[in-house]
Amino acid sequence: MKALLVIDMQENYLGKNAKSHYDAEGLIQNINRRIAECQENKELIIYIVNRFFYQRKAFRPQLADGLTAASELLFEKQHADCFSNPDLVRFLEENSVDEVEVVGIDGQFCVGMSALGAVKHGLTAIFNSECVGVKNKAGFQKMKDRLEKAKVVFI
């Protein structure tokens, strides 16, 4: 089974009050299009939100305005790699997920590290470049090299 992991598409990173370096509107449109395709194909759609350890009790991450909320599957992470959350790993195993497509922000950090985490857990990882925001294009090249070496599939 395949799952779409929508990573860190949060209002505090992309909203009007955020100092975003991304084309938030274009990125949200691309991801929403991908979410709709996954719905048609009956693929799992999982949202991953970042919550820093000091935000644990008070802060409630909200999905970015305009992002389609197609499922109630939401997992938190405190590290760049969303596979650091054992609840997510267990959920994927219980649902026989063998392939994940990663989208969201940022390709150089959380999305890239999560793709590497998927590979470490024996999953096929797909990096959808059209649906991944990257703040530092030059810096992303190192991560892209790591992803290619790990056999992450780019589309």
C-alpha positions as CSV (number, residue, x, y, z in Angstrom):
1,M,0.0,0.0,0.0
2,K,1.1,3.5,-0.7
3,A,0.8,6.6,1.6
4,L,1.3,10.3,1.0
5,L,3.1,12.0,3.8
6,V,2.3,15.7,3.9
7,I,5.1,17.1,6.0
8,D,5.2,20.4,8.0
9,M,2.6,22.2,5.9
10,Q,1.7,24.3,8.9
11,E,0.2,27.8,9.2
12,N,3.1,28.9,11.4
13,Y,5.5,28.2,8.6
14,L,3.4,29.3,5.6
15,G,0.8,31.7,6.8
16,K,0.5,35.4,6.5
17,N,2.3,36.0,9.8
18,A,5.1,33.6,9.0
19,K,8.3,34.8,7.4
20,S,8.0,32.2,4.6
21,H,10.6,31.9,1.9
22,Y,8.4,29.6,-0.1
23,D,5.8,30.1,-2.8
24,A,3.1,29.0,-0.3
25,E,0.2,29.5,-2.6
26,G,1.7,27.5,-5.5
27,L,3.0,24.8,-3.2
28,I,-0.4,24.4,-1.5
29,Q,-2.1,24.2,-4.9
30,N,0.3,21.5,-6.1
31,I,-0.1,19.5,-2.9
32,N,-3.9,19.8,-3.0
33,R,-3.8,18.4,-6.5
34,R,-1.7,15.5,-5.3
35,I,-4.0,14.9,-2.3
36,A,-7.0,14.8,-4.7
37,E,-5.2,12.2,-6.9
38,C,-4.5,10.1,-3.8
39,Q,-8.1,10.3,-2.7
40,E,-9.2,9.0,-6.1
41,N,-6.7,6.1,-5.9
42,K,-7.7,5.3,-2.3
43,E,-4.2,5.9,-1.0
44,L,-3.5,6.8,2.6
45,I,-3.0,10.6,3.2
46,I,-1.0,11.3,6.4
47,Y,-0.2,14.7,7.8
48,I,2.9,15.3,9.8
49,V,3.3,18.4,12.0
50,N,6.4,19.6,13.7
51,R,6.1,20.4,17.4
52,F,9.3,21.5,19.2
53,F,9.8,20.0,22.6
54,Y,9.3,23.3,24.3
55,Q,5.9,23.7,22.5
56,R,4.6,20.3,23.7
57,K,1.8,21.4,25.9
58,A,0.8,24.9,24.8
59,F,1.3,24.9,21.0
60,R,-1.2,23.3,18.7
61,P,0.2,23.2,15.1
62,Q,-2.5,24.0,12.5
63,L,-2.4,23.0,8.9
64,A,-1.8,25.8,6.5
65,D,-4.8,27.8,5.4
66,G,-6.0,26.4,2.0
67,L,-4.4,23.0,2.4
68,T,-6.9,20.2,1.9
69,A,-7.5,18.2,5.1
70,A,-8.4,14.9,3.4
71,S,-8.0,12.6,6.5
72,E,-7.7,12.8,10.2
73,L,-4.4,10.9,10.2
74,L,-2.1,13.3,11.9
75,F,1.2,12.5,13.5
76,E,3.6,14.8,15.4
77,K,7.4,14.9,15.2
78,Q,10.1,16.5,17.2
79,H,12.9,15.7,14.9
80,A,13.5,16.3,11.2
81,D,12.8,12.6,10.3
82,C,9.1,11.9,10.8
83,F,10.1,8.2,11.2
84,S,11.5,9.2,14.6
85,N,7.8,8.9,15.8
86,P,7.3,5.3,16.7
87,D,3.5,5.7,16.4
88,L,3.8,6.6,12.8
89,V,6.1,3.7,12.1
90,R,3.7,1.3,13.9
91,F,0.7,2.7,11.9
92,L,2.5,2.2,8.6
93,E,3.5,-1.3,9.5
94,E,-0.1,-2.2,10.7
95,N,-1.5,-0.9,7.4
96,S,1.0,-2.7,5.2
97,V,2.5,0.5,3.7
98,D,5.5,-0.3,1.6
99,E,5.8,2.9,-0.3
100,V,5.6,6.6,0.8
101,E,5.6,9.7,-1.2
102,V,6.9,12.7,0.6
103,V,5.7,16.3,0.0
104,G,5.8,19.5,2.1
105,I,8.6,21.7,3.4
106,D,11.6,21.7,3.4
107,G,13.3,19.4,1.0
108,Q,16.7,20.1,2.4
109,F,15.7,19.2,5.9
110,C,12.5,17.5,7.2
111,V,11.2,16.2,3.8
112,G,14.6,15.0,2.8
113,M,15.4,13.4,6.2
114,S,12.0,11.7,6.2
115,A,12.6,10.2,2.8
116,L,15.9,8.8,4.1
117,G,14.1,7.6,7.2
118,A,11.6,5.7,5.0
119,V,14.4,4.0,3.2
120,K,16.0,3.0,6.5
121,H,12.7,1.4,7.4
122,G,12.7,-0.7,4.3
123,L,10.1,1.4,2.4
124,T,10.3,2.8,-1.1
125,A,10.5,6.6,-0.9
126,I,9.3,8.9,-3.6
127,F,10.3,12.6,-3.5
128,N,7.8,14.6,-5.4
129,S,9.8,17.7,-6.4
130,E,6.7,19.6,-7.7
131,C,5.2,19.3,-4.2
132,V,8.3,20.1,-2.0
133,G,9.3,23.6,-1.0
134,V,13.0,24.3,-0.8
135,K,14.3,27.5,0.8
136,N,18.0,27.1,-0.1
137,K,18.3,25.7,-3.6
138,A,22.1,25.6,-3.5
139,G,22.2,23.9,-0.1
140,F,19.6,21.4,-1.3
141,Q,22.0,19.8,-3.7
142,K,23.9,18.0,-0.9
143,M,20.6,16.5,0.3
144,K,19.6,15.6,-3.2
145,D,22.9,13.7,-3.6
146,R,22.2,11.8,-0.4
147,L,18.7,10.9,-1.5
148,E,19.9,9.7,-4.9
149,K,22.6,7.6,-3.2
150,A,19.9,6.1,-0.9
151,K,17.8,5.2,-4.0
152,V,15.0,7.6,-3.3
153,V,12.8,8.0,-6.4
154,F,12.4,11.5,-7.8
155,I,9.3,12.5,-9.7
